[in-house]
Amino acid sequence: MAQDFRSDDFAELPPDAPLNYDAAPIREPVRLIVVSSRQGVTRMIQTLHLRGVVSAHEWSALQPEPMTGKWMSVATKYLSLG
């Protein structure tokens, strides 16, 4: 998955700097789930995109939520814990 790897983690280090892999930040996945009507889910995705929280292309395709029959979409963001 492309989101699992960030090539810019060490971009600011000089080329000859030793890499200390123990100091690399720990990244924890956080799953965001939106459940509502089709229009409600789409509107929330657009709102979060416009506010810079989650890009619209990061969300899964709309699918029926198994328990309620409403619609849902899922996105995963990664937080640095280190």
N, CA, C and O atoms as a printed pandas DataFrame, in Angstrom:
     atom_number atom_name residue_name chain_id  residue_number  x_coord  y_coord  z_coord
0              1         N          MET        A               1    0.843   -1.169    0.000
1              2        CA          MET        A               1    0.000    0.000    0.000
2              3         C          MET        A               1    0.894    1.240    0.000
3              4         O          MET        A               1    1.839    1.325    0.784
4              5         N          ALA        A               2    0.607    2.166   -0.848
5              6        CA          ALA        A               2    1.439    3.358   -1.004
6              7         C          ALA        A               2    1.475    4.208    0.256
7              8         O          ALA        A               2    2.458    4.911    0.488
8              9         N          GLN        A               3    0.434    4.164    1.072
9             10        CA          GLN        A               3    0.398    4.987    2.273
10            11         C          GLN        A               3    1.315    4.444    3.367
11            12         O          GLN        A               3    1.633    5.171    4.308
12            13         N          ASP        A               4    1.751    3.182    3.267
13            14        CA          ASP        A               4    2.592    2.587    4.295
14            15         C          ASP        A               4    4.017    3.107    4.250
15            16         O          ASP        A               4    4.756    2.920    5.216
16            17         N          PHE        A               5    4.432    3.749    3.171
17            18        CA          PHE        A               5    5.813    4.196    3.024
18            19         C          PHE        A               5    5.847    5.661    2.660
19            20         O          PHE        A               5    5.197    6.091    1.707
20            21         N          ARG        A               6    6.596    6.419    3.413
21            22        CA          ARG        A               6    6.776    7.839    3.100
22            23         C          ARG        A               6    8.232    8.051    2.759
23            24         O          ARG        A               6    9.097    7.885    3.619
24            25         N          SER        A               7    8.525    8.415    1.524
25            26        CA          SER        A               7    9.900    8.597    1.083
26            27         C          SER        A               7   10.541    9.841    1.672
27            28         O          SER        A               7   11.761    9.987    1.605
28            29         N          ASP        A               8    9.750   10.748    2.251
29            30        CA          ASP        A               8   10.315   11.985    2.778
30            31         C          ASP        A               8   10.682   11.906    4.262
31            32         O          ASP        A               8   11.017   12.928    4.860
32            33         N          ASP        A               9   10.628   10.711    4.871
33            34        CA          ASP        A               9   10.949   10.579    6.290
34            35         C          ASP        A               9   12.354   11.060    6.608
35            36         O          ASP        A               9   12.575   11.646    7.669
36            37         N          PHE        A              10   13.313   10.828    5.714
37            38        CA          PHE        A              10   14.699   11.200    5.957
38            39         C          PHE        A              10   15.197   12.206    4.924
39            40         O          PHE        A              10   16.405   12.337    4.727
40            41         N          ALA        A              11   14.286   12.918    4.265
41            42        CA          ALA        A              11   14.651   13.815    3.167
42            43         C          ALA        A              11   15.537   14.974    3.619
43            44         O          ALA        A              11   16.308   15.493    2.812
44            45         N          GLU        A              12   15.453   15.397    4.880
45            46        CA          GLU        A              12   16.212   16.558    5.336
46            47         C          GLU        A              12   17.601   16.201    5.850
47            48         O          GLU        A              12   18.365   17.096    6.212
48            49         N          LEU        A              13   17.948   14.923    5.892
49            50        CA          LEU        A              13   19.269   14.520    6.364
50            51         C          LEU        A              13   20.304   14.711    5.268
51            52         O          LEU        A              13   20.001   14.495    4.095
52            53         N          PRO        A              14   21.532   15.115    5.627
53            54        CA          PRO        A              14   22.590   15.181    4.616
54            55         C          PRO        A              14   22.884   13.771    4.095
55            56         O          PRO        A              14   22.674   12.797    4.817
56            57         N          PRO        A              15   23.370   13.646    2.844
57            58        CA          PRO        A              15   23.571   12.324    2.249
58            59         C          PRO        A              15   24.545   11.440    3.030
59            60         O          PRO        A              15   24.418   10.216    2.993
60            61         N          ASP        A              16   25.513   12.028    3.737
61            62        CA          ASP        A              16   26.495   11.220    4.455
62            63         C          ASP        A              16   26.134   11.011    5.930
63            64         O          ASP        A              16   26.921   10.428    6.675
64            65         N          ALA        A              17   24.970   11.472    6.355
65            66        CA          ALA        A              17   24.567   11.312    7.753
66            67         C          ALA        A              17   24.214    9.857    8.032
67            68         O          ALA        A              17   23.519    9.225    7.237
68            69         N          PRO        A              18   24.692    9.317    9.164
69            70        CA          PRO        A              18   24.315    7.939    9.510
70            71         C          PRO        A              18   22.830    7.895    9.862
71            72         O          PRO        A              18   22.308    8.786   10.532
72            73         N          LEU        A              19   22.178    6.863    9.406
73            74        CA          LEU        A              19   20.758    6.713    9.694
74            75         C          LEU        A              19   20.596    5.970   11.009
75            76         O          LEU        A              19   21.156    4.888   11.189
76            77         N          ASN        A              20   19.845    6.536   11.912
77            78        CA          ASN        A              20   19.543    5.897   13.179
78            79         C          ASN        A              20   18.104    5.405   13.083
79            80         O          ASN        A              20   17.165    6.163   13.325
80            81         N          TYR        A              21   17.938    4.146   12.734
81            82        CA          TYR        A              21   16.600    3.621   12.525
82            83         C          TYR        A              21   15.810    3.547   13.829
83            84         O          TYR        A              21   14.580    3.516   13.799
84            85         N          ASP        A              22   16.498    3.518   14.974
85            86        CA          ASP        A              22   15.791    3.507   16.248
86            87         C          ASP        A              22   15.083    4.837   16.498
87            88         O          ASP        A              22   14.099    4.883   17.237
88            89         N          ALA        A              23   15.574    5.919   15.890
89            90        CA          ALA        A              23   14.984    7.237   16.106
90            91         C          ALA        A              23   13.846    7.534   15.132
91            92         O          ALA        A              23   13.203    8.579   15.235
92            93         N          ALA        A              24   13.590    6.631   14.191
93            94        CA          ALA        A              24   12.511    6.854   13.230
94            95         C          ALA        A              24   11.179    6.914   13.982
95            96         O          ALA        A              24   10.955    6.126   14.900
96            97         N          PRO        A              25   10.304    7.832   13.606
97            98        CA          PRO        A              25    9.030    7.943   14.313
98            99         C          PRO        A              25    8.173    6.701   14.104
99           100         O          PRO        A              25    8.176    6.097   13.031
100          101         N          ILE        A              26    7.450    6.340   15.133
101          102        CA          ILE        A              26    6.516    5.219   15.044
102          103         C          ILE        A              26    5.232    5.763   14.434
103          104         O          ILE        A              26    4.694    6.773   14.887
104          105         N          ARG        A              27    4.749    5.082   13.404
105          106        CA          ARG        A              27    3.541    5.546   12.724
106          107         C          ARG        A              27    2.405    4.587   13.028
107          108         O          ARG        A              27    2.515    3.383   12.794
108          109         N          GLU        A              28    1.324    5.122   13.545
109          110        CA          GLU        A              28    0.171    4.303   13.891
110          111         C          GLU        A              28   -0.974    4.597   12.928
111          112         O          GLU        A              28   -1.329    5.757   12.720
112          113         N          PRO        A              29   -1.559    3.542   12.332
113          114        CA          PRO        A              29   -2.697    3.777   11.444
114          115         C          PRO        A              29   -3.947    4.135   12.246
115          116         O          PRO        A              29   -4.211    3.555   13.299
116          117         N          VAL        A              30   -4.704    5.090   11.736
117          118        CA          VAL        A              30   -5.979    5.485   12.333
118          119         C          VAL        A              30   -7.024    5.393   11.234
119          120         O          VAL        A              30   -6.894    6.041   10.195
120          121         N          ARG        A              31   -8.046    4.602   11.454
121          122        CA          ARG        A              31   -9.075    4.402   10.440
122          123         C          ARG        A              31  -10.242    5.354   10.680
123          124         O          ARG        A              31  -10.779    5.429   11.785
124          125         N          LEU        A              32  -10.626    6.075    9.636
125          126        CA          LEU        A              32  -11.771    6.987    9.673
126          127         C          LEU        A              32  -12.910    6.335    8.902
127          128         O          LEU        A              32  -12.721    5.893    7.769
128          129         N          ILE        A              33  -14.081    6.274    9.505
129          130        CA          ILE        A              33  -15.241    5.646    8.875
130          131         C          ILE        A              33  -16.399    6.637    8.904
131          132         O          ILE        A              33  -16.724    7.196    9.952
132          133         N          VAL        A              34  -17.014    6.849    7.749
133          134        CA          VAL        A              34  -18.178    7.728    7.649
134          135         C          VAL        A              34  -19.362    6.866    7.244
135          136         O          VAL        A              34  -19.301    6.155    6.241
136          137         N          VAL        A              35  -20.447    6.924    8.024
137          138        CA          VAL        A              35  -21.661    6.156    7.742
138          139         C          VAL        A              35  -22.832    7.132    7.717
139          140         O          VAL        A              35  -23.047    7.884    8.668
140          141         N          SER        A              36  -23.587    7.113    6.617
141          142        CA          SER        A              36  -24.739    8.004    6.468
142          143         C          SER        A              36  -25.463    7.628    5.176
143          144         O          SER        A              36  -25.258    6.542    4.635
144          145         N          SER        A              37  -26.301    8.526    4.694
145          146        CA          SER        A              37  -26.882    8.346    3.361
146          147         C          SER        A              37  -25.764    8.541    2.334
147          148         O          SER        A              37  -24.691    9.035    2.679
148          149         N          ARG        A              38  -26.002    8.162    1.090
149          150        CA          ARG        A              38  -24.985    8.379    0.045
150          151         C          ARG        A              38  -24.589    9.853   -0.014
151          152         O          ARG        A              38  -23.408   10.189   -0.092
152          153         N          GLN        A              39  -25.591   10.721    0.025
153          154        CA          GLN        A              39  -25.323   12.157   -0.052
154          155         C          GLN        A              39  -24.549   12.634    1.182
155          156         O          GLN        A              39  -23.645   13.461    1.064
156          157         N          GLY        A              40  -24.899   12.120    2.351
157          158        CA          GLY        A              40  -24.205   12.515    3.576
158          159         C          GLY        A              40  -22.742   12.101    3.577
159          160         O          GLY        A              40  -21.874   12.876    3.978
160          161         N          VAL        A              41  -22.467   10.874    3.125
161          162        CA          VAL        A              41  -21.081   10.392    3.066
162          163         C          VAL        A              41  -20.287   11.218    2.061
163          164         O          VAL        A              41  -19.172   11.652    2.349
164          165         N          THR        A              42  -20.861   11.432    0.889
165          166        CA          THR        A              42  -20.176   12.208   -0.147
166          167         C          THR        A              42  -19.893   13.631    0.324
167          168         O          THR        A              42  -18.802   14.153    0.094
168          169         N          ARG        A              43  -20.860   14.257    0.977
169          170        CA          ARG        A              43  -20.682   15.625    1.474
170          171         C          ARG        A              43  -19.591   15.680    2.544
171          172         O          ARG        A              43  -18.791   16.616    2.557
172          173         N          MET        A              44  -19.547   14.688    3.442
173          174        CA          MET        A              44  -18.522   14.684    4.490
174          175         C          MET        A              44  -17.134   14.485    3.890
175          176         O          MET        A              44  -16.176   15.125    4.325
176          177         N          ILE        A              45  -17.015   13.603    2.895
177          178        CA          ILE        A              45  -15.727   13.402    2.219
178          179         C          ILE        A              45  -15.270   14.705    1.573
179          180         O          ILE        A              45  -14.101   15.075    1.678
180          181         N          GLN        A              46  -16.186   15.402    0.908
181          182        CA          GLN        A              46  -15.845   16.687    0.287
182          183         C          GLN        A              46  -15.428   17.714    1.332
183          184         O          GLN        A              46  -14.470   18.458    1.121
184          185         N          THR        A              47  -16.134   17.760    2.454
185          186        CA          THR        A              47  -15.821   18.714    3.526
186          187         C          THR        A              47  -14.440   18.443    4.113
187          188         O          THR        A              47  -13.652   19.371    4.300
188          189         N          LEU        A              48  -14.141   17.175    4.406
189          190        CA          LEU        A              48  -12.830   16.830    4.968
190          191         C          LEU        A              48  -11.713   17.098    3.962
191          192         O          LEU        A              48  -10.605   17.474    4.344
192          193         N          HIS        A              49  -12.008   16.904    2.678
193          194        CA          HIS        A              49  -11.027   17.206    1.633
194          195         C          HIS        A              49  -10.745   18.716    1.586
195          196         O          HIS        A              49   -9.588   19.134    1.561
196          197         N          LEU        A              50  -11.802   19.521    1.575
197          198        CA          LEU        A              50  -11.639   20.976    1.497
198          199         C          LEU        A              50  -10.926   21.549    2.719
199          200         O          LEU        A              50  -10.255   22.577    2.618
200          201         N          ARG        A              51  -11.064   20.895    3.868
201          202        CA          ARG        A              51  -10.397   21.357    5.097
202          203         C          ARG        A              51   -8.992   20.787    5.249
203          204         O          ARG        A              51   -8.303   21.066    6.230
204          205         N          GLY        A              52   -8.573   19.989    4.274
205          206        CA          GLY        A              52   -7.218   19.457    4.283
206          207         C          GLY        A              52   -6.997   18.304    5.245
207          208         O          GLY        A              52   -5.856   18.002    5.596
208          209         N          VAL        A              53   -8.069   17.655    5.677
209          210        CA          VAL        A              53   -7.938   16.542    6.621
210          211         C          VAL        A              53   -7.582   15.259    5.888
211          212         O          VAL        A              53   -6.604   14.597    6.235
212          213         N          VAL        A              54   -8.365   14.904    4.881
213          214        CA          VAL        A              54   -8.160   13.686    4.093
214          215         C          VAL        A              54   -8.504   14.003    2.644
215          216         O          VAL        A              54   -9.584   14.522    2.360
216          217         N          SER        A              55   -7.598   13.696    1.733
217          218        CA          SER        A              55   -7.880   13.908    0.309
218          219         C          SER        A              55   -9.022   13.003   -0.132
219          220         O          SER        A              55   -9.163   11.885    0.364
220          221         N          ALA        A              56   -9.823   13.479   -1.048
221          222        CA          ALA        A              56  -10.979   12.718   -1.516
222          223         C          ALA        A              56  -10.575   11.374   -2.111
223          224         O          ALA        A              56  -11.319   10.401   -1.987
224          225         N          HIS        A              57   -9.406   11.299   -2.760
225          226        CA          HIS        A              57   -8.998   10.042   -3.400
226          227         C          HIS        A              57   -8.533    8.988   -2.398
227          228         O          HIS        A              57   -8.319    7.837   -2.780
228          229         N          GLU        A              58   -8.371    9.355   -1.121
229          230        CA          GLU        A              58   -7.930    8.397   -0.107
230          231         C          GLU        A              58   -9.070    7.546    0.448
231          232         O          GLU        A              58   -8.825    6.570    1.157
232          233         N          TRP        A              59  -10.295    7.903    0.136
233          234        CA          TRP        A              59  -11.453    7.179    0.662
234          235         C          TRP        A              59  -11.781    5.970   -0.203
235          236         O          TRP        A              59  -11.544    5.976   -1.411
236          237         N          SER        A              60  -12.324    4.939    0.420
237          238        CA          SER        A              60  -12.776    3.766   -0.324
238          239         C          SER        A              60  -14.034    4.128   -1.110
239          240         O          SER        A              60  -14.663    5.159   -0.872
240          241         N          ALA        A              61  -14.378    3.261   -2.044
241          242        CA          ALA        A              61  -15.629    3.439   -2.784
242          243         C          ALA        A              61  -16.797    3.297   -1.804
243          244         O          ALA        A              61  -16.692    2.583   -0.807
244          245         N          LEU        A              62  -17.900    3.974   -2.089
245          246        CA          LEU        A              62  -19.087    3.837   -1.247
246          247         C          LEU        A              62  -19.573    2.400   -1.277
247          248         O          LEU        A              62  -19.595    1.758   -2.327
248          249         N          GLN        A              63  -19.965    1.903   -0.109
249          250        CA          GLN        A              63  -20.494    0.548   -0.019
250          251         C          GLN        A              63  -21.559    0.504    1.067
251          252         O          GLN        A              63  -21.537    1.321    1.988
252          253         N          PRO        A              64  -22.498   -0.447    0.970
253          254        CA          PRO        A              64  -23.535   -0.512    2.001
254          255         C          PRO        A              64  -22.940   -0.960    3.337
255          256         O          PRO        A              64  -22.117   -1.874    3.383
256          257         N          GLU        A              65  -23.361   -0.311    4.413
257          258        CA          GLU        A              65  -22.928   -0.693    5.754
258          259         C          GLU        A              65  -23.731   -1.931    6.141
259          260         O          GLU        A              65  -24.958   -1.906    6.044
260          261         N          PRO        A              66  -23.088   -3.007    6.572
261          262        CA          PRO        A              66  -23.782   -4.286    6.749
262          263         C          PRO        A              66  -24.937   -4.276    7.752
263          264         O          PRO        A              66  -25.952   -4.932    7.515
264          265         N          MET        A              67  -24.812   -3.556    8.854
265          266        CA          MET        A              67  -25.827   -3.641    9.904
266          267         C          MET        A              67  -27.056   -2.769    9.632
267          268         O          MET        A              67  -28.176   -3.170    9.947
268          269         N          THR        A              68  -26.863   -1.601    9.060
269          270        CA          THR        A              68  -27.976   -0.653    8.926
270          271         C          THR        A              68  -28.472   -0.476    7.500
271          272         O          THR        A              68  -29.577    0.026    7.289
272          273         N          GLY        A              69  -27.671   -0.880    6.516
273          274        CA          GLY        A              69  -28.043   -0.641    5.135
274          275         C          GLY        A              69  -27.728    0.769    4.667
275          276         O          GLY        A              69  -27.961    1.100    3.504
276          277         N          LYS        A              70  -27.195    1.614    5.565
277          278        CA          LYS        A              70  -26.752    2.943    5.146
278          279         C          LYS        A              70  -25.462    2.780    4.354
279          280         O          LYS        A              70  -24.958    1.668    4.197
280          281         N          TRP        A              71  -24.932    3.886    3.858
281          282        CA          TRP        A              71  -23.717    3.841    3.051
282          283         C          TRP        A              71  -22.510    4.224    3.889
283          284         O          TRP        A              71  -22.624    4.971    4.861
284          285         N          MET        A              72  -21.344    3.700    3.500
285          286        CA          MET        A              72  -20.131    3.981    4.255
286          287         C          MET        A              72  -18.927    4.106    3.344
287          288         O          MET        A              72  -18.928    3.617    2.214
288          289         N          SER        A              73  -17.897    4.771    3.854
289          290        CA          SER        A              73  -16.608    4.872    3.186
290          291         C          SER        A              73  -15.547    4.917    4.281
291          292         O          SER        A              73  -15.800    5.396    5.386
292          293         N          VAL        A              74  -14.353    4.410    3.959
293          294        CA          VAL        A              74  -13.282    4.277    4.941
294          295         C          VAL        A              74  -12.010    4.907    4.386
295          296         O          VAL        A              74  -11.717    4.784    3.197
296          297         N          ALA        A              75  -11.256    5.583    5.250
297          298        CA          ALA        A              75   -9.934    6.113    4.899
298          299         C          ALA        A              75   -8.995    5.818    6.062
299          300         O          ALA        A              75   -9.427    5.752    7.213
300          301         N          THR        A              76   -7.715    5.643    5.762
301          302        CA          THR        A              76   -6.714    5.403    6.796
302          303         C          THR        A              76   -5.677    6.510    6.748
303          304         O          THR        A              76   -5.121    6.812    5.692
304          305         N          LYS        A              77   -5.425    7.109    7.898
305          306        CA          LYS        A              77   -4.369    8.114    8.055
306          307         C          LYS        A              77   -3.332    7.534    9.007
307          308         O          LYS        A              77   -3.620    6.601    9.757
308          309         N          TYR        A              78   -2.128    8.088    8.974
309          310        CA          TYR        A              78   -1.055    7.603    9.838
310          311         C          TYR        A              78   -0.561    8.742   10.720
311          312         O          TYR        A              78   -0.252    9.829   10.234
312          313         N          LEU        A              79   -0.491    8.481   12.022
313          314        CA          LEU        A              79   -0.012    9.462   12.991
314          315         C          LEU        A              79    1.387    9.086   13.438
315          316         O          LEU        A              79    1.664    7.912   13.684
316          317         N          SER        A              80    2.269   10.060   13.546
317          318        CA          SER        A              80    3.601    9.829   14.097
318          319         C          SER        A              80    3.500    9.885   15.609
319          320         O          SER        A              80    3.030   10.875   16.169
320          321         N          LEU        A              81    3.942    8.827   16.270
321          322        CA          LEU        A              81    3.874    8.763   17.722
322          323         C          LEU        A              81    5.218    9.035   18.369
323          324         O          LEU        A              81    5.313    9.122   19.593
324          325         N          GLY        A              82    6.263    9.170   17.556
325          326        CA          GLY        A              82    7.602    9.348   18.113
326          327         C          GLY        A              82    8.023   10.768   18.251
327          328         O          GLY        A              82    9.132   11.041   18.710
